[in-house]
Amino acid sequence: MRFSRQLCSALVNAYTRTYDNHMLKRELPVTHCTQCGGVGYNSRVADRRCSKTIAGERCGGTNANALNRSDWEDCSYCEATGYYRNKDCPQCQGVGYLFVRPREKQTIV
């Protein structure tokens, strides 16, 4: 069965639109660790010790609130999707956003 060039082009364009629609922006994180920089999506862990482990040791940082949109910047590599070339984005580690609030302004509520 032979397909016309127009039909093939239409199928490719339809597939591309469908694929692009699945690449939605990630949810905005609500916490940020004061030491390791880890992010979280549960505001109930704010003001508690970070649960990440680094080299077998538990992080000594605290989860600070980062509820404001101004605390975060869209990652330019992955356009806030968290994925770059079908893998976790190397710039934001799959979060989709970069924390931009200066550390001295971080408050633990």
Steps between C-alpha positions, in 0.01 A plus 500: 500500500647833396429826678507836336757754614221723635350221708838406647568863584158534664559187711841624616357841589212342694743279693722800579205703630389209717852448637540871574167511684628240748799716588321720750668714763574332832321596819671786686694379809401643839809424712875534455772351723729760655803274465477253209255696286252213475144596414168372626135515408346453847470822702446298822872411509601868515704583809606136535831333434575399142459128436750466213808285542833602354784245495314288757451791742175682563500864394524743791298773327147617566211519255420869460178632350528605138135568425541817292520476122782754521712242688521289184608550142406276208794283394612618157637157404175306535250789497367392842410147389779329697614303194776566251548252215280237669699505827487705819624848420867543600447868586212463750530125579149436372328762715421736213580809704808665647495653847594868466436654843830601667592270789520784754131573439389142566275483801395199695139543603 
